[in-house]
Amino acid sequence: MAIEKEAGVSSEDFLVRSALRHVHKIQSETVLLHGRSDDRAPVSQAELFSEALLDVCLPVTLRVFECGHDIPREFLQPVLRPILKRIFDTDKIYN
């Protein structure tokens, strides 16, 4: 696999790439969407990242859905729509 050759797969390699280790560099609002039964990453990782963002006073939205890794669109739309509408509110931009 390309990631094995390019980035490595040791524990240290993964830690170096972890967003958690770079949370102090993040400067924007963050939205975390996670399935409670995700088989690729435990929900505790999303919770830990959310807490780290809050610790550095960044706005964060964490939504945990009752599903696996693939979050159904019908779950996402009610959560994302108000966030995206607020972020891309053209009335705020042009007035």
Number of C-alpha atoms within 10 A of each C-alpha: 5 7 8 10 8 8 12 12 12 9 8 10 12 12 12 12 11 12 13 18 12 10 17 14 9 13 12 10 12 14 15 13 18 24 21 19 16 16 11 9 14 14 17 11 12 20 16 12 19 21 16 17 22 14 12 13 12 18 14 17 15 15 16 15 18 12 14 15 16 11 17 13 8 8 13 13 11 10 14 13 11 11 14 10 10 12 12 11 11 10 8 9 8 6 5
